[in-house]
Amino acid sequence: MPNPARIIDMASAFYDSCVLFTASDLGVFAKLAETGEADADTLARELQLSPRGALLLLDACVALELLEKNGEIYRNSEDAAVFLTPNSPADLSKAIRYNRDVYAAWGKLRELAKTGLSVEKPEIHLGEDEQRTRDFVLSMHGRALGIGQAVVPQLDLSGCKKLFDVGGGPGTYSALIARRWPEIECTVLDLPGVVRVADELLAAQGMSGKVKTLAGDYRVAEFPAGNDAVIFFGMLHQESPDSIRDLFKRAHISLNPGGVVYVMDMMTDRTHARPKFSALFAVNMALTTENGWVFSDAELGGWLKETGFCDFSVKPLAPPMPHWLACARKA
């Protein structure tokens, strides 16, 4: 017999995300990491919140198992302590800010369905709005730190001396690669507003001398020659098929014979409906970028073959990562 529970849960799923975003932004988890535990009045006073509002938010966090409550005392749950506190090596609090920032765009999904056009200009978080751009790049840095731990060890860059990171955002993947293979010279290409934040992040990691940045629009910028590897990590989902083909053609030209191209991105199967997260992420990208979508692994292999690459392979990263990693070589 049909059960309405799944549909009811789906209709209220945004309750969970709003509680998560708000508690994170207001510093609830960071404060409890600092104090260990506290009652609602203390947290309200320390975080400059309404006592009533704080109590409602904290109890909602308990319901979501983000906090634990003993009598009137709150403390971080194990998950919050690991993934939502600033000094934790697995902190995701910056990474989830991207989801928070696109929340308003999802409220305009009806408009996308009617027009087929994005409801938000990508320029807002790619240089036009300085704070949104900074938040976006910091969020991508947080995500890349987590994803990079899974993907970088799977790269075969033995013998590689020069790597070009197209649309590399905060430069995090290049920094992780340069730490693992100190002999590789990495260059990150991205828009000027993005590169400004990337330079700060690279300096803070002590990687300014190991990872170079190049300000420019990868859609039209010339790729430097002599690369042993070119990577497209988490950025092709905002490009049309023609743009992707053009990027692969220029990557092929820039590579030395035998050079390798790696693509790490969300992908679907041939139906474009599975995996579920990839299909939903395609909607997210369409809402926020002109050509946003998610391509299939088969489409990716076809484009790489069309543009002169061989030895194509692709595989999903291990859960909980929703990404796929593909590789091909220049003959």
C-alpha positions as CSV (number, residue, x, y, z in Angstrom):
1,M,0.0,0.0,0.0
2,P,1.4,3.5,-0.9
3,N,2.9,5.3,2.1
4,P,2.9,9.2,2.1
5,A,5.8,9.4,4.6
6,R,8.5,9.8,1.9
7,I,6.6,12.7,0.2
8,I,5.9,14.3,3.6
9,D,9.6,14.1,4.6
10,M,10.6,15.5,1.2
11,A,8.2,18.5,1.6
12,S,9.8,19.5,4.9
13,A,13.5,18.5,4.2
14,F,14.4,22.2,4.0
15,Y,13.7,22.5,7.7
16,D,16.8,20.5,8.4
17,S,19.1,22.5,6.1
18,C,17.9,25.8,7.5
19,V,18.6,24.7,11.1
20,L,22.0,23.5,10.1
21,F,22.9,26.7,8.1
22,T,21.7,29.0,10.9
23,A,23.3,27.2,13.8
24,S,26.6,27.1,11.8
25,D,26.5,30.8,10.8
26,L,25.6,32.0,14.3
27,G,28.6,30.1,15.8
28,V,26.7,27.6,17.9
29,F,29.0,24.7,17.2
30,A,32.2,26.8,17.4
31,K,31.1,28.2,20.8
32,L,30.3,24.8,22.2
33,A,33.7,23.5,20.9
34,E,35.3,26.3,22.9
35,T,33.3,25.9,26.1
36,G,32.6,22.1,26.0
37,E,29.0,22.6,27.1
38,A,26.6,25.4,28.1
39,D,22.9,26.1,28.8
40,A,20.7,28.1,26.5
41,D,20.9,31.4,28.4
42,T,24.7,31.3,28.3
43,L,24.7,30.6,24.6
44,A,22.2,33.3,23.9
45,R,24.2,35.8,25.8
46,E,27.6,34.8,24.3
47,L,26.2,34.7,20.7
48,Q,23.9,37.8,21.1
49,L,20.7,35.8,20.5
50,S,17.2,36.1,21.8
51,P,16.8,33.7,24.7
52,R,13.6,32.3,23.2
53,G,15.0,32.1,19.7
54,A,18.2,30.4,21.0
55,L,16.2,27.8,22.9
56,L,14.1,26.9,19.8
57,L,17.2,26.7,17.6
58,L,19.2,24.6,20.1
59,D,16.3,22.1,20.6
60,A,15.9,21.8,16.9
61,C,19.7,21.0,16.7
62,V,19.1,18.3,19.3
63,A,16.3,16.9,17.3
64,L,18.6,16.7,14.3
65,E,21.3,15.1,16.4
66,L,23.7,18.0,15.8
67,L,23.7,18.7,19.5
68,E,23.2,16.6,22.6
69,K,21.1,17.7,25.6
70,N,21.4,16.6,29.2
71,G,18.9,18.5,31.4
72,E,19.4,22.1,30.4
73,I,22.9,21.6,29.2
74,Y,23.9,21.4,25.5
75,R,27.0,20.0,23.9
76,N,28.1,19.2,20.3
77,S,27.2,15.7,19.0
78,E,30.1,13.6,17.7
79,D,29.3,14.5,14.1
80,A,29.1,18.3,14.9
81,A,32.4,18.1,16.8
82,V,34.1,16.5,13.8
83,F,32.5,18.2,10.9
84,L,31.1,21.6,12.1
85,T,33.8,23.1,14.3
86,P,36.5,25.5,12.9
87,N,39.6,23.8,14.4
88,S,38.7,20.3,13.3
89,P,40.7,18.9,10.3
90,A,37.4,17.6,8.9
91,D,35.5,20.9,9.3
92,L,32.8,21.3,6.6
93,S,31.3,24.6,8.0
94,K,32.9,26.6,5.1
95,A,32.0,24.0,2.5
96,I,28.3,24.1,3.3
97,R,28.1,27.9,2.9
98,Y,27.8,27.4,-0.8
99,N,24.6,25.4,-0.2
100,R,23.3,28.2,2.0
101,D,24.1,30.8,-0.6
102,V,22.2,29.0,-3.4
103,Y,19.2,28.3,-1.2
104,A,17.3,31.4,-2.5
105,A,17.9,30.3,-6.1
106,W,16.1,27.0,-5.4
107,G,13.0,29.0,-4.4
108,K,12.9,30.1,-8.1
109,L,12.9,26.6,-9.6
110,R,9.5,27.3,-11.1
111,E,11.0,30.2,-13.1
112,L,13.8,27.9,-14.4
113,A,11.2,25.3,-15.5
114,K,9.2,28.0,-17.3
115,T,12.1,29.7,-19.1
116,G,14.9,27.3,-19.1
117,L,17.2,30.1,-18.0
118,S,19.3,30.5,-14.8
119,V,17.7,32.6,-12.1
120,E,21.0,34.0,-10.7
121,K,24.0,35.5,-12.5
122,P,27.2,33.4,-11.9
123,E,29.1,36.7,-12.0
124,I,27.7,37.4,-8.5
125,H,30.0,34.8,-6.9
126,L,32.8,35.0,-9.6
127,G,33.9,38.5,-9.0
128,E,31.0,40.9,-9.2
129,D,30.1,40.7,-5.5
130,E,33.3,40.7,-3.5
131,Q,31.8,39.1,-0.4
132,R,29.8,36.4,-2.3
133,T,33.0,35.7,-4.3
134,R,35.0,35.3,-1.2
135,D,32.4,33.1,0.4
136,F,32.3,31.0,-2.7
137,V,36.0,30.5,-3.0
138,L,36.4,29.7,0.7
139,S,33.5,27.2,0.4
140,M,35.2,25.6,-2.6
141,H,38.4,25.4,-0.6
142,G,36.6,23.7,2.3
143,R,35.1,21.2,-0.1
144,A,38.3,20.6,-2.0
145,L,40.2,19.8,1.2
146,G,37.8,17.0,1.9
147,I,37.4,15.7,-1.7
148,G,41.2,16.1,-2.3
149,Q,42.0,13.5,0.4
150,A,40.1,11.0,-1.6
151,V,41.0,11.9,-5.2
152,V,44.7,13.0,-5.1
153,P,46.0,9.6,-4.0
154,Q,44.3,8.1,-7.0
155,L,46.2,10.2,-9.5
156,D,49.2,8.8,-11.4
157,L,51.5,11.7,-11.8
158,S,54.8,9.9,-11.8
159,G,57.2,11.6,-14.1
160,C,55.0,14.8,-14.3
161,K,56.9,18.1,-14.1
162,K,54.3,20.6,-15.2
163,L,50.6,20.6,-14.3
164,F,47.9,23.0,-15.5
165,D,44.8,23.4,-13.3
166,V,41.9,24.8,-15.4
167,G,39.3,26.7,-13.4
168,G,41.1,25.7,-10.3
169,G,39.3,28.2,-8.0
170,P,41.1,28.3,-4.6
171,G,44.0,26.3,-5.9
172,T,43.4,23.7,-3.2
173,Y,43.8,20.6,-5.5
174,S,47.0,22.0,-6.9
175,A,48.4,22.6,-3.4
176,L,47.5,19.1,-2.4
177,I,49.2,17.7,-5.5
178,A,52.3,19.9,-5.0
179,R,52.6,18.6,-1.4
180,R,52.5,15.0,-2.6
181,W,54.7,15.5,-5.6
182,P,57.1,18.5,-4.8
183,E,58.8,18.2,-8.2
184,I,55.6,19.2,-10.0
185,E,55.1,22.9,-11.0
186,C,51.4,23.7,-10.7
187,T,49.6,26.6,-12.3
188,V,46.0,27.5,-11.6
189,L,43.9,29.5,-14.1
190,D,40.8,31.3,-12.9
191,L,39.0,34.6,-13.0
192,P,40.8,37.7,-11.4
193,G,38.3,37.9,-8.5
194,V,38.7,34.2,-7.7
195,V,42.5,34.3,-8.0
196,R,42.8,37.1,-5.5
197,V,41.3,34.9,-2.8
198,A,43.2,31.9,-4.0
199,D,46.5,33.8,-3.6
200,E,45.6,34.5,0.0
201,L,44.7,30.9,0.7
202,L,47.9,29.6,-1.0
203,A,50.0,32.0,1.1
204,A,48.3,30.9,4.3
205,Q,49.2,27.3,3.4
206,G,52.8,28.2,2.6
207,M,52.3,27.2,-1.0
208,S,52.8,30.5,-2.9
209,G,56.2,29.4,-4.1
210,K,54.9,26.0,-5.3
211,V,51.6,26.8,-6.9
212,K,51.4,29.7,-9.4
213,T,48.1,31.5,-10.3
214,L,47.1,32.9,-13.7
215,A,44.2,35.4,-13.9
216,G,42.0,34.9,-16.9
217,D,38.8,33.4,-18.3
218,Y,39.5,29.8,-19.2
219,R,36.8,30.0,-21.9
220,V,39.1,32.2,-24.0
221,A,42.6,32.2,-22.3
222,E,45.5,30.5,-24.1
223,F,46.7,27.4,-22.3
224,P,50.5,27.4,-21.7
225,A,52.4,24.7,-23.6
226,G,54.5,22.0,-22.3
227,N,52.2,20.5,-19.7
228,D,52.5,16.9,-18.6
229,A,49.1,17.0,-17.0
230,V,45.9,19.1,-17.2
231,I,43.2,18.8,-14.6
232,F,39.5,19.8,-14.8
233,F,38.3,19.4,-11.3
234,G,34.7,20.3,-10.4
235,M,34.1,22.9,-13.1
236,L,33.0,21.3,-16.3
237,H,29.4,21.0,-15.0
238,Q,28.9,24.7,-15.8
239,E,29.9,24.4,-19.5
240,S,28.0,23.4,-22.6
241,P,29.1,20.4,-24.7
242,D,30.7,22.7,-27.3
243,S,32.6,24.5,-24.6
244,I,33.8,21.3,-23.1
245,R,35.0,20.1,-26.5
246,D,36.9,23.3,-27.0
247,L,38.5,23.1,-23.5
248,F,39.6,19.5,-24.3
249,K,41.0,20.6,-27.7
250,R,43.1,23.3,-26.1
251,A,44.2,20.9,-23.3
252,H,45.3,18.4,-25.9
253,I,47.3,21.0,-27.7
254,S,49.0,22.2,-24.5
255,L,50.0,18.7,-23.4
256,N,53.3,17.0,-24.2
257,P,53.0,13.6,-26.0
258,G,51.9,11.0,-23.5
259,G,50.5,13.7,-21.2
260,V,47.4,13.0,-19.1
261,V,44.1,14.8,-18.6
262,Y,42.1,14.2,-15.4
263,V,38.4,15.1,-15.0
264,M,36.8,15.0,-11.6
265,D,33.1,16.0,-11.5
266,M,29.6,15.0,-10.8
267,M,28.4,12.6,-13.5
268,T,25.2,10.6,-14.3
269,D,24.6,7.4,-16.1
270,R,23.0,7.5,-19.6
271,T,19.6,8.3,-18.2
272,H,20.7,11.5,-16.6
273,A,18.6,10.5,-13.6
274,R,21.0,8.4,-11.6
275,P,22.7,8.8,-9.2
276,K,20.1,10.9,-7.5
277,F,22.5,13.5,-6.1
278,S,24.0,14.1,-9.6
279,A,20.5,14.6,-11.1
280,L,19.6,17.1,-8.4
281,F,23.0,18.9,-8.7
282,A,22.3,19.4,-12.4
283,V,19.2,21.5,-11.4
284,N,21.4,23.4,-8.9
285,M,23.9,24.3,-11.6
286,A,21.1,25.2,-14.1
287,L,19.6,27.6,-11.5
288,T,22.9,29.4,-11.0
289,T,24.8,29.3,-14.3
290,E,23.9,29.8,-17.9
291,N,24.8,26.3,-19.1
292,G,24.8,24.4,-15.9
293,W,24.0,20.7,-15.9
294,V,25.6,17.3,-15.2
295,F,26.9,15.2,-18.1
296,S,27.1,11.4,-18.2
297,D,30.2,9.3,-18.1
298,A,29.5,8.1,-21.6
299,E,29.3,11.7,-22.9
300,L,32.6,12.6,-21.3
301,G,34.3,9.6,-22.9
302,G,32.9,10.6,-26.3
303,W,34.2,14.2,-26.0
304,L,37.6,13.1,-25.0
305,K,37.9,10.6,-27.9
306,E,36.6,13.3,-30.4
307,T,39.3,15.7,-29.3
308,G,42.2,13.2,-29.7
309,F,42.5,11.5,-26.4
310,C,42.8,7.7,-25.8
311,D,42.9,5.2,-23.0
312,F,39.8,6.7,-21.4
313,S,38.8,5.3,-18.0
314,V,36.3,6.5,-15.4
315,K,35.2,5.4,-11.9
316,P,33.1,6.8,-9.0
317,L,35.0,7.9,-5.9
318,A,34.3,6.0,-2.8
319,P,31.3,7.1,-0.7
320,P,30.4,9.6,0.7
321,M,32.0,11.4,-2.2
322,P,29.4,11.9,-5.0
323,H,32.1,12.6,-7.7
324,W,33.6,10.5,-10.5
325,L,37.2,10.5,-11.6
326,A,38.1,10.1,-15.3
327,C,41.4,9.9,-17.0
328,A,42.7,9.9,-20.6
329,R,46.0,10.3,-22.4
330,K,47.4,12.2,-25.4
331,A,48.8,9.5,-27.8
